[in-house]
Amino acid sequence: MSTRFKIIDIGHKGFSLDRAISELEVKVSECIQNGGVRAIKIIHGHGTGALRREVREWCQDQEGRFQSIIYGEDYDLFNHDSANMRAECGSPYDPDLGRKNSAITYIWFW
């Protein structure tokens, strides 16, 4: 796995919604501050959909902080942002590519 592409799993830790979003903020801030990481894959899971909604709302609230937010449902080689993000990260292996997986969201950093 490329060091430019990081996976963050907040959907399988048993966190409350507030704790999961706090964990996401910490991990995103670390990636930005430390540099090197260009994109992250957030695993929020399916569940009731509450965590997915919170993650995506949080991402939208961060407008301008990220180059792109890519929903798992849109993550394939025909999506312009997906293809460019993957190329910038060295085209890492990702089994979710093209699977329309709504349990994940990607953040592509500037």
N, C-alpha and C positions, 0 to 999 in steps of 0.2 A: 504494500500500500504506500502510495506516495506520501511524503511528509507534508506536501502542499494541500493534501486532502485529508480531513480529519472526520471521524465519526463520533457523535455524541449521542448516547442513549439515555434519554430522560423518561422514556415510556415504560421501562421495565424495572424501575427502582422502588416503586411503591411510594413515590413522593406525592405530597398534596400538590394541587395546582400551583399555589404560591411558591412552594419549595422548588418545584420543577422549573418554573420561569426564572426564579432566582439563580438556580444552577445553570440554566441556559445563559443568562446574562453574564455570570462569572466566566464561563467557558468561552463565550464570544469575546469578551473583553481580553481574556488571556491570549487568545489567538491574534487579536488585533495588536496588542501591546508587544507580544513576542515576535511578531512578523513571521514570514515564511509560509504560514498556512494561508491558502488563497480561497479555500472553500470548506464548508462543513456540511455534513449530512446529519440532520437531526432526526433521530428515531423517537417519535412520540407515540407510536402504536395506534391501533384501531380503537379498542375499548368503546367507550360511550361517545367518543368524538370530542369530548370537552377539552382534553389536552391539545389536540390538533387545533381546535379553534383558538385556544389561548396562545399557542405558539405562533400561529399565523397572524393573529391580531397584534401580538408583540412585535413581530417582524414588520408589519405594516406601520406600526407606531414609530419605528426606527427609520422612517423615510429619509433617504439621503445617506444613511450610514453604510448601506450595502450597495454593491453594483447591481445585484439582482437577487430576488427570492424566487425559487423554483419549486413548485409543488410536485410531489412525487408522481401525481397523475399526469404531469406534463413533461416529465424527465425522460427524454429520448433524443436520438440523434437528429430528429427533424425539428427540434426546438432550438432556435438560434442561440439563446442564452445557455442552454444545456451543453450544446456542442462546443461553444466557446469556452465555457467554464472548464469542461473536461480537458480541452486542449491545453489550457493554461496550467492545469494541474498535472499534465503529463499523461492524460488519458488513463486514470487509474481503473483497475478492475472494479466493477460495481455490479453485483447481481441484480440490482433493482433497475438498471437501465432498460427502458422500454416496457416495464412491467405495470405501469399505471398504478403504483403503490401509494395509496392515500395515507399510509402510516408514516410517511417521511416527508421532510421538507429540507431543501437545500438553501444555504446562504452562500453567495459568491461575494467575496470582499473586494473592495477597490484596490 
